[in-house]
Amino acid sequence: MKTPGLEMPLRVRKMGEMTEGAVGRGDPDRGRSEGAPAPRIGPYENFARAQKLGQIGWWRLDSRQNILTWSEENSRIFGAAPDAPQSYQTFLEAVHPEDRAYVDERWMAALRGEPYDIEHRIIVDGVVKWVREKADLEFDEHGHLIGGFGITQDITDRKSAEKALQWNVRRNELLSNTAARLLQSSDVQGVVTELCTEVMQFLDCDVFFNFVLADSANRLRLNAYAGIPEAQAAEIENLDFGVAVCGCVARDRERIVAEHISCEEDVRTALVKSYGVQAYCCHPLMSQRKLIGTLSFGAKSRPTFTLDEIEVMQAVSHLVAMAMERLKMEQALRDAARRKDEYLATLAHELRNPLAPIRSGLQLLRRLDGGDPKAPRVQEMMERQVDHIVRLVDDLMEVSRIRSGKIELKLEPLDIAEVIRQAIEASEPFLDASRIALMVRPPEQPLHVEGDPVRLTQVICNLLNNAAKYTEPGGRVEVEAYASGAEAVVSVTDTGVGIPPDLLPHVFELFAQVDRTRDRAQGGLGIGLALVRSLVAMHGGDATAESAGPGQGSRFVLRLPLLAQGAARAATDVGVGEVPPAPERVLVIDDNEDAALSMSMLLRAMGAKVRAANDGARGIEAFESFLPGLVFLDLGMPGLDGFETARRLRSSPAGKAATLVALTGWGGEETRRRTREAGFDLHMTKPASLEDIKKALSFARAC
């Protein structure tokens, strides 16, 4: 007859809830043949199973009979045979050498009646374990030990979990601190060195290297490092792509983890192997899918890294990349703001320059009779200056229209040779005035592109004018056109001042200027190249610049698809009042010939004997022969500027006695301070009014 089954309640836990109910039947006879006796499980067996599951052993000491009894689980924890004789000495030998003194000291204290509840390490078959021991010792009425009972619990898993938790806490603190300091620092190199040294110590590493992209293509530059001598660091200051681990990471944009390096023969790890590194991990530093550099860590004392350690290296690399990109963007914004400020100052200067002779001319015309032969010359000069202002404003408006998308190209099939011819025709007066030799190498066959003839002519004309502006008289400009694959190529090469390497990437930017002194001397706002790049891009092409450096000339290259496919007028009028008597001799030194001419004519009309010079050196020569009592001196001249000219004039007795007037388009407080320090008596901002000139004449007469 079948024994009735037992119906028993079971607890079932479901995602945080507890449900209780009868969910099944248990049959104690199932799996046992009929007639076989049911197995008996006594209290000892249950206790032994509980010890094993809890990894808790026990021991019993009878001092009077000198018997020490270990449970089976206690023997297993210590790796001892169950029947092996045990003693305090054999127990102490199993304790980790670094913990023995501590364990012995606590046991001796327990014999004096103090509690015995300690955690320490033991070594079992070469493996380090953690145990917790607790004992209750028994003493007679005289305080002598008569026995005791204790437990030993294997807490290795708990200690491992605690260690992992502590490591995670330290890791999170490290990453949080790293992120905060990198995001706040303006000196990424310094903070990278400091923080990566901390990361290196946290990961138990011995070296780290941070490379960044060098100026030259496909090359890295050592930015920060630790763990090797300076002499060795100097040897890897520059690292080509594909060389060593970091060069390969930069080339492939992929992480490399190299382990057991001492056992491997790999040309990529030969460099770090020479440093004694056994394990090495290098991450690419990426921002918006662009390579910034690499960051790597290496260990000498172990051949591998854990996955957690590699993840920390990856997180730090990501933070460093973000900080470097942030600093790069901030620097770009500062540079753009600086160039904009310089540009606006130059704009003010360039607009004031032509206004000065216009104002002087207007004042002079009021003093001349209608039939005076000087009048036509004055009118021609004024027309030139007005035309110059119009060109400046036209360029500004052209840039504005392009940037706002308001330029519409009138596309038609064009022959590049004809575009070049029209550009040369438009630029020829400027080239002739600059005494520049022009050489043209036309294409061997017609190069047809789709473009706007006016705009493309403007592009090449701008390049020709730019080349003439930055080439000394007697220099050479060469224009060449040829086909390259599916593109028409036009290059303009000059023998001029060249472009510094740090400015080469910025020459097409709106507010960039290569040589501000020369720009002022030749006129213009330095926005012609910005127009070139924008207009060529609108035609589906591109514009690039090349230069070997200062003094090595420049080459600008336009590429266009074959068979496919840019202000307000300003003039100031002033009234003429009574003019005081002029000093006998006045010298005008200004590199702007029209400004010098108009000022000279106005001063002569006021009764002065006037000479003019168009640069500092000639001005000093004219001063020495003419010995004027009053000198109007422009500051922004190329070569010997107004500041140095004034200092040299003041070095002679006659120069000390003369009145020096700074006449310039630069009116800021810093410029005024410099003019005072250079020895100027007065500072006038172009265009100087008649009232300003009268004050200068009165001041000179009073001296």
Secondary structure, 3 states (H helix, E strand, C coil): CCCCCEECCEEEEECCEEEEECCCEECCCCCCCCCCCCCCCCHHHHHHHHHHHHCEEEEEEECCCCEEEECHHHHHHHCCCCCCCCCHHHHHHHECCCCHHHHHHHHHHHHCCCCEEEEEEEEECCEEEEEEEEEEEEECCCCCEEEEEEEEEECHHHHHHHHHHHHHHHHHHHHHHHHHHHHHCCCHHHHHHHHHHHHHHHCCCCEEEEEEECCCCCEEEEEEEECCCHHHHHHCCEEECCCHHHHHHHHHCCCEEECCHHHCCCHHHHHHHHCCCCEEEEEEEEECCEEEEEEEEEECCCCCCCHHHHHHHHHHHHHHHHHHHHHHHHHHHHHHHHHHHHHHHHHHHHHHHHHHHHHHHHHHHHHCCCCCCHHHHHHHHHHHHHHHHHHHHHHHHHHHHHHCCCCCCCCEEEEHHHHHHHHHHHHHHHHHHCCCEEEEECCCCCCEEEECHHHHHHHHHHHHHHHHHCCCCCCEEEEEEEEECCEEEEEEEECCCCCCCCCHHHCCCCCCCCCHHHHHHHCCCCCHHHHHHHHHHHCCCEEEEECCCCCCCEEEEEEEEECCCCCCCCCCCCCCCCCCCCCCEEEEECCCHHHHHHHHHHHHHCCCEEEEECCHHHHHHHHHHHCCCEEEECCCCCCCCHHHHHHHHHCCHHHHHCEEEEEECCCCHHHHHHHHHHCCCEEEECCCCHHHHHHHHHHHHHC
